[in-house]
Amino acid sequence: MSATTPAGTAAAATANAVTARGLELRARGRTVFSGVDVEAPVGSTVVVRGAASTGKTSLLLTLAGRMKPTGGRLRVLGEELPARAGAVRREVALAEVRGVNELDDALTVEQHVAERLVLHQPWYRPWVSADQVDEQVERAQRALDVTAGTGADVPALRPREFVSDLAPLERMALGVVLALIGRPRVLVVDDVDALRSGEDRRRAWEALAALQRTSSRPLTVLASCTDTTDIRWHAGDDRILLDLQGTP
């Protein structure tokens, strides 16, 4: 399966964030995905499209250095995988991926932010101040505010609201905000179609594009979905469509 780009996509780039050739993953006697070829320039968006059970999540986790491919060649941010998986994991962050890094329904937004800040501090500083958390929440909100001008207008995060009370788009936004705390070079967003509302899916795609445009350094996005109907393809967008098909 080779990546394709829509007409008008900008392809000029001096370096690739992801280069895969014949990438394959087999597990428990079955092929999860195979024959994946993709070249994704730094700052581009790779949209992995496929029906259920076509290996979309597994492919994203493989590109993120979290799963080990069983065949083919893969380089991410210039690092060979799986040999340099540790280096890749430091630069590639996951938004919420069900079954991998799920948000805790019993925690509030600010508690999740505090936990994530601790993870990015030295081991001898396993705490954060309320001021640090407030500053990070404000920074996240400023980032979300830029989506308003694109028509996405993602709702503001309420620091003391429990995750269990968040609307689906708010929950996805929180996952993205937490992933961006470490200032990664690549952001992984799995299953945009988990948003049941077509309007929410449209807003999510527009918000991701806005975050890329306003990032202080190039941000590559790897995202998956079943249907790309809700994506607005704009001339000049550096978006790459990678279709996955089921394997026996």
C-alpha positions in Angstrom: 0.0 0.0 0.0 1.6 3.2 -1.1 0.8 6.7 0.2 -1.0 9.0 -2.3 -1.4 12.8 -2.1 -4.4 14.8 -3.3 -4.0 17.1 -6.3 -2.3 20.4 -5.3 -0.5 19.0 -2.3 2.9 20.7 -1.7 5.6 18.1 -1.9 8.7 20.3 -1.6 10.6 19.3 1.5 14.2 18.8 2.3 13.7 16.0 4.8 11.3 13.3 5.7 9.7 12.7 9.1 8.8 9.2 8.0 10.2 6.9 5.4 8.8 3.4 5.1 9.5 0.7 2.5 7.6 -2.6 2.4 6.7 -2.2 6.1 5.0 -5.2 7.6 3.7 -6.4 11.0 2.7 -10.0 11.7 1.4 -11.2 15.0 -0.1 -14.4 16.3 0.1 -16.0 12.8 -1.7 -13.2 11.0 -0.7 -10.2 9.0 -1.7 -7.0 10.7 -0.5 -4.8 7.8 2.0 -5.3 4.9 3.5 -3.6 2.0 3.3 -0.1 3.5 5.3 2.5 1.5 5.2 6.1 2.6 7.4 9.2 2.5 6.2 12.0 4.7 8.0 15.3 4.8 8.6 17.1 8.1 5.5 19.2 8.9 3.1 17.1 6.8 0.0 15.2 7.9 -0.3 11.5 7.1 -3.9 10.3 7.1 -4.1 6.6 7.6 -7.5 5.4 6.2 -9.0 2.0 6.6 -11.9 0.0 7.8 -12.0 -1.7 11.2 -9.3 -4.3 11.7 -7.1 -3.1 8.9 -4.2 -2.3 11.3 -4.5 1.5 11.5 -3.7 1.8 15.2 -0.9 -0.8 14.9 0.7 1.1 12.0 0.6 4.4 13.9 2.2 2.7 17.0 4.8 1.2 14.7 5.6 4.6 13.2 5.8 6.0 16.7 8.4 3.5 17.8 6.0 1.7 20.2 5.6 -1.5 18.1 8.3 -3.5 16.4 7.8 -4.2 12.7 8.5 -7.7 11.4 9.5 -6.7 7.9 10.5 -3.8 5.7 12.5 -0.7 6.4 11.5 2.3 8.6 13.1 5.6 9.4 11.5 8.2 11.6 13.1 11.6 12.0 16.3 10.2 10.6 16.4 7.3 13.1 16.3 3.7 12.0 13.6 1.6 13.6 13.4 -0.6 15.6 17.1 -0.1 16.5 16.6 3.5 17.6 13.1 3.2 19.0 14.1 4.9 22.2 15.2 8.1 20.4 12.0 8.1 18.3 9.8 7.7 21.3 11.3 10.8 22.8 10.3 12.9 19.8 6.9 11.2 18.9 4.0 11.8 21.2 0.7 10.0 21.4 -2.6 11.7 21.9 -5.1 9.3 23.6 -4.9 5.8 22.1 -7.5 3.5 23.6 -5.9 0.5 25.2 -2.5 2.1 25.3 -2.5 5.4 27.2 -6.2 6.0 28.1 -7.2 9.0 30.1 -8.4 8.3 33.6 -12.1 9.2 33.9 -11.6 9.7 37.7 -9.0 12.5 37.2 -9.6 16.2 36.3 -8.1 18.0 33.4 -5.6 19.8 35.7 -4.6 16.5 37.4 -3.8 15.0 34.0 -1.8 18.1 33.1 0.1 17.8 36.4 0.9 14.1 35.8 2.2 14.8 32.3 4.4 17.7 33.5 6.0 15.4 36.1 6.8 12.9 33.4 8.8 15.5 31.6 10.8 16.5 34.7 14.0 14.9 36.1 13.3 11.9 38.3 14.4 13.8 41.4 11.5 16.3 40.9 8.4 14.1 41.1 6.1 17.1 41.7 4.8 20.3 40.1 3.4 23.5 41.6 -0.1 24.8 41.1 1.5 27.7 39.2 3.2 25.3 36.7 -0.1 23.6 36.1 -2.0 26.9 35.7 0.6 28.1 33.2 0.4 25.0 31.2 -3.4 25.0 31.1 -3.3 28.7 29.9 -0.7 27.8 27.2 -2.9 25.0 26.1 -5.9 27.2 25.9 -4.0 29.8 23.8 -3.1 27.0 21.4 -6.8 25.9 21.2 -7.8 29.5 20.7 -6.1 29.6 17.3 -8.6 27.0 16.1 -11.4 29.5 16.3 -10.2 31.4 13.3 -10.3 28.2 11.2 -13.9 27.4 12.1 -12.9 24.6 14.3 -13.4 26.5 17.6 -12.5 23.7 20.0 -14.2 24.2 23.4 -12.1 25.6 26.2 -10.8 23.1 28.7 -12.1 23.5 32.2 -9.3 22.6 34.6 -11.4 21.1 37.4 -13.7 19.1 35.2 -13.4 15.3 35.4 -12.5 13.5 32.2 -15.7 11.4 32.6 -17.7 14.7 32.1 -15.9 15.8 29.0 -17.7 15.8 25.6 -15.9 13.6 23.0 -14.2 16.5 21.2 -13.0 18.0 24.5 -11.6 14.6 25.5 -9.7 14.4 22.2 -8.5 17.9 22.6 -7.2 17.1 26.1 -5.3 14.1 24.7 -3.7 16.3 22.1 -2.8 19.0 24.7 -1.2 16.4 26.9 0.9 15.0 24.0 2.1 18.5 23.1 3.4 19.3 26.6 6.7 17.7 25.7 7.0 19.7 22.5 7.3 16.6 20.2 8.2 16.8 16.6 5.6 14.2 15.6 2.0 14.0 17.0 0.0 10.8 16.7 -3.8 11.0 16.8 -5.6 7.7 16.5 -9.2 7.1 15.4 -10.6 10.5 14.7 -13.8 8.7 13.7 -14.3 7.9 17.4 -16.0 11.3 17.3 -19.5 10.3 16.3 -20.6 13.8 15.1 -19.5 14.7 11.6 -19.2 18.3 12.8 -16.9 17.3 15.6 -14.7 15.3 13.2 -14.5 18.3 10.8 -13.5 20.5 13.7 -10.9 18.1 14.9 -9.2 17.9 11.5 -9.3 21.7 11.2 -7.9 22.1 14.7 -5.0 19.8 14.0 -4.2 21.8 10.8 -4.3 25.0 12.8 -2.0 23.7 15.5 0.5 22.7 12.8 0.4 26.1 11.1 1.0 28.0 14.4 3.6 25.6 15.9 6.9 27.2 16.8 8.7 24.5 14.9 7.5 22.0 12.2 5.0 19.5 13.6 4.2 16.3 11.7 0.9 14.7 12.4 0.1 11.0 11.9 -3.7 10.4 12.2 -6.1 7.6 11.4 -9.7 7.4 10.4 -12.2 5.2 8.6 -13.6 7.9 6.3 -12.0 11.1 5.0 -15.3 12.8 4.0 -15.0 15.2 6.9 -11.5 16.4 6.0 -11.4 19.7 4.0 -8.5 19.3 1.5 -7.0 22.7 0.8 -4.6 23.6 -2.0 -1.1 23.7 -0.6 -1.8 21.3 2.2 0.9 18.8 2.8 -1.4 15.9 3.5 -0.7 12.4 2.5 -3.4 9.7 2.3 -2.4 6.2 3.1 -5.0 3.6 2.5 -4.9 0.3 4.4 -6.7 -2.8 3.2 -7.6 -5.9 5.2 -5.3 -8.9 5.1 -6.2 -12.5 5.5 
